[in-house]
Amino acid sequence: MALEYLIYSDESDSDGAHYSNFYGGALVRSSHVESVNAAIAGKKKELNLHNEVKWQKITKNYLNKYKILMDTFFDFVEQDIIKIRIMFTHNYLLAKNLETYHHEHRYFLLYYKFIKHAFGLAYSDDEQEEIRLRLYLDRLPDTSEKRELFKDHVVGLNRYKQFKQAGIKIDRDQIAEVESHEHDILQCLDIVLGSINFRLNDKHKVKPEGAHQRGKRTIAKEKLYKHINTRIRGIYPSFNIGITTGIHGDKSNRWHHPYRHWRFVPNEVVINPKAGKRNAP
């Protein structure tokens, strides 16, 4: 039987204060997915987290439980059993010379780029003659016509030279739109993606209207972000969340690294000085 890579994928803010178009993915080999799911489900049960866990649900009372759950998740990332990829754009660098089609299909065009490049699948060296991709996409927005066209383009990656050389194949019936409450890996990915979006867009500084202090939920979210960032830096010391992760002189690290960020920059850009923000530490 061919080896399978299962990719669970989610998205967040399309228009943030500083960074936009957030996409996240978690890749697990088929040989590991059962044990990973069992471990996460078991930890959720142990913590009495019986419902769906999400970034938006974080409160002071649940903070420690979410930290423990993230430790379980990042233990797998640290071992390269789960690969995490986060992609986003910087509002300081706006795409120019776009046509109407690009504006209308922005969400799916970027999603396609994410699937094609973010995991470095072309550099996969599992030494299998054939590797199948199975995609679990958190429920897609927009019209059914656009969603189906997007899936057509993803299947079209079978003709991509680098995928063919790596033995990567995608069957149309293996591209599924799913509900996140049914997939624990997708729920954990939502928390990681939400935390990066939260910090890059300065949401940790937000105060309720008319208040002099931040809300308890905002403070709890910042603490969880810092915990997640500590786990990331345990893999890569001095990791900078606001830029594309370096390849250390080897393009194949786009695959080999267990955790990476990709700040997507269009081929042609115009500077938007109003959106300037220093790269996050």
C-alpha positions in Angstrom: 0.0 0.0 0.0 1.3 3.5 -0.9 2.4 5.8 1.9 -0.1 8.6 2.6 0.5 12.1 3.9 -2.6 13.5 5.6 -2.7 17.3 5.6 -5.2 19.0 7.8 -5.6 22.6 6.8 -7.3 25.7 8.2 -7.4 29.5 7.6 -7.8 32.6 9.6 -8.1 36.4 9.1 -8.0 37.4 5.4 -7.6 41.1 6.4 -5.6 41.8 9.6 -4.2 45.1 10.9 -0.6 44.2 9.8 -0.7 40.7 8.4 -3.4 39.0 6.4 -4.4 35.8 4.6 -3.4 33.3 7.3 -3.3 29.6 6.3 -2.1 26.7 8.4 -1.5 23.1 7.8 -0.6 20.0 9.9 0.9 17.0 8.0 0.9 13.5 9.5 2.1 10.3 7.8 -0.5 7.6 7.6 1.6 5.3 9.7 1.4 7.8 12.6 -2.1 9.2 12.4 -3.9 6.6 14.5 -1.4 7.0 17.5 -1.5 10.8 17.2 -5.3 11.0 17.2 -5.5 8.6 20.1 -3.0 10.6 22.2 -4.7 14.0 21.6 -8.1 12.5 22.2 -6.9 10.9 25.4 -5.3 14.1 26.6 -8.5 16.0 25.9 -10.5 13.4 27.9 -8.0 13.6 30.8 -8.4 17.4 30.8 -12.2 17.2 30.6 -12.1 19.1 27.3 -15.1 17.2 25.9 -16.1 19.7 23.3 -14.2 21.3 20.4 -11.1 23.2 21.4 -10.5 26.5 19.5 -8.4 29.6 19.8 -11.6 31.7 20.3 -12.7 29.6 23.3 -9.6 30.4 25.4 -10.4 31.8 28.8 -8.4 32.3 32.1 -10.1 29.2 33.6 -9.1 27.0 30.6 -5.6 28.4 30.1 -3.6 25.7 31.9 -5.6 23.0 30.2 -4.9 24.5 26.8 -1.2 24.7 27.7 -1.1 21.0 28.6 -2.9 20.1 25.4 -0.4 22.2 23.3 2.4 20.4 25.0 1.0 17.1 23.8 0.7 18.5 20.3 4.1 20.0 20.2 5.7 16.9 21.5 4.7 15.3 18.2 5.9 18.4 16.3 9.3 18.2 18.1 9.7 14.6 17.0 8.7 15.5 13.4 5.7 13.2 13.6 3.5 16.2 12.9 4.8 18.9 10.5 3.3 22.4 10.9 3.3 25.1 8.3 1.9 28.7 8.7 1.5 31.1 5.8 0.5 34.8 5.8 1.0 38.0 3.9 2.4 41.3 5.2 0.1 44.3 4.5 3.3 46.4 3.9 3.9 44.5 0.6 0.7 44.7 -1.5 0.4 42.8 -4.8 0.1 45.0 -7.8 -1.1 44.6 -11.4 -3.8 42.2 -10.3 -6.8 41.5 -12.5 -10.4 41.1 -11.4 -10.0 37.4 -11.4 -7.2 37.6 -8.9 -9.2 39.7 -6.5 -12.3 37.5 -6.8 -10.3 34.2 -6.3 -7.7 35.5 -3.9 -8.6 33.1 -1.1 -8.3 30.0 -3.3 -5.3 31.2 -5.3 -3.3 31.6 -2.0 -4.7 28.3 -0.7 -3.4 26.6 -3.8 0.0 28.2 -3.3 0.0 27.0 0.3 -0.7 23.4 -0.6 1.8 23.4 -3.5 4.8 24.9 -1.7 4.4 25.2 2.1 5.4 21.7 3.1 8.2 21.3 0.6 6.5 18.1 -0.7 8.8 18.2 -3.7 11.7 17.4 -1.4 10.1 14.5 0.4 12.6 11.7 0.6 10.5 8.9 2.1 11.9 6.7 -0.7 8.5 5.4 -1.6 7.7 4.9 -5.3 4.3 6.6 -4.7 3.0 8.9 -2.0 -0.7 9.8 -1.8 -2.0 13.0 -0.4 -5.2 13.1 1.6 -6.4 16.6 2.3 -8.8 17.5 5.1 -9.8 21.2 4.6 -11.8 23.0 7.2 -15.1 23.9 5.6 -14.4 26.2 2.6 -16.2 29.5 2.2 -17.6 31.0 -1.0 -19.6 29.4 -3.8 -19.6 25.7 -4.7 -18.4 26.7 -8.2 -15.2 28.4 -6.8 -14.7 25.5 -4.3 -14.8 22.9 -7.1 -12.6 25.0 -9.4 -10.0 25.1 -6.5 -10.1 21.4 -6.1 -9.6 21.0 -9.9 -6.5 23.0 -9.6 -5.2 21.0 -6.6 -5.7 17.8 -8.5 -3.9 19.4 -11.4 -0.7 19.3 -9.2 -0.4 15.7 -10.4 1.1 17.3 -13.6 3.5 19.5 -11.6 7.0 18.2 -12.5 8.4 18.3 -9.0 5.5 16.4 -7.6 5.8 13.8 -10.3 9.5 13.4 -9.6 8.8 13.0 -5.8 6.0 10.4 -6.5 3.3 12.7 -5.0 -0.2 11.9 -6.2 -3.6 13.5 -5.3 -6.9 11.8 -6.0 -10.0 14.1 -6.3 -12.0 11.9 -3.9 -9.2 12.4 -1.3 -9.8 16.2 -1.0 -12.4 16.5 1.7 -14.1 19.5 3.3 -14.6 18.6 7.0 -16.0 20.0 10.2 -13.2 20.8 12.7 -15.1 19.4 15.7 -14.6 15.9 14.2 -10.8 16.2 13.9 -8.6 16.8 17.0 -5.5 17.6 14.9 -7.4 20.3 13.1 -8.5 21.8 16.4 -5.0 21.9 17.7 -3.9 23.5 14.4 -6.6 26.2 14.9 -5.0 27.1 18.3 -1.5 27.4 16.8 -2.7 29.4 13.8 -4.9 31.7 16.0 -2.0 32.4 18.3 0.3 33.5 15.5 -2.4 35.7 14.0 -3.1 37.1 17.5 0.5 38.2 18.1 1.4 39.4 14.6 -1.7 41.6 14.5 -1.1 43.1 17.9 -4.4 41.7 19.3 -2.6 41.2 22.6 -2.8 45.0 23.1 -6.5 45.3 22.5 -8.6 46.8 25.4 -12.4 46.8 25.6 -13.9 50.1 24.5 -13.7 52.6 27.3 -11.5 50.3 29.5 -8.0 51.1 30.8 -6.9 47.5 31.0 -7.0 44.5 28.8 -9.7 41.9 29.2 -9.0 38.7 31.1 -9.5 36.6 27.9 -6.9 38.7 26.0 -4.4 38.2 28.8 -5.1 34.5 28.8 -4.6 34.3 25.0 -1.3 36.2 25.3 -0.1 33.7 27.9 -1.0 30.8 25.7 0.7 32.4 22.7 3.9 32.8 24.8 3.7 29.2 25.8 3.3 28.1 22.2 6.2 30.4 21.1 8.4 28.8 23.8 7.7 25.4 22.3 8.5 26.7 18.8 11.8 28.1 20.1 12.5 24.8 21.7 12.8 23.5 18.2 14.3 26.6 16.6 16.0 29.0 19.1 15.4 32.7 18.3 12.6 31.8 15.9 11.0 34.9 14.3 7.3 34.4 13.7 7.0 37.4 11.3 9.3 36.2 8.5 9.9 33.2 6.3 11.8 30.5 8.2 15.3 30.1 6.8 16.4 26.9 5.0 20.0 26.8 6.5 21.5 26.5 3.0 19.5 23.5 2.0 16.2 23.7 0.1 15.1 20.3 1.2 14.7 21.7 4.7 11.4 23.1 3.4 10.3 19.5 3.9 12.6 18.3 6.7 11.9 21.1 9.2 9.0 20.1 11.5 7.8 23.7 12.0 8.0 26.5 9.5 6.5 29.9 8.6 6.1 31.4 5.2 5.6 35.1 4.7 4.2 35.0 1.1 5.5 37.9 -1.0 3.9 38.4 -4.5 6.2 38.7 -7.5 5.2 42.3 -8.0 4.5 44.5 -5.0 3.8 48.1 -4.0 4.8 49.4 -0.6 2.0 50.4 1.7 3.8 52.5 4.4 0.6 52.8 6.6 0.8 49.1 7.3 4.5 49.1 8.4 5.3 47.0 11.4 8.6 45.6 12.6 9.0 41.9 12.3 7.7 40.2 15.5 10.3 38.8 17.8 
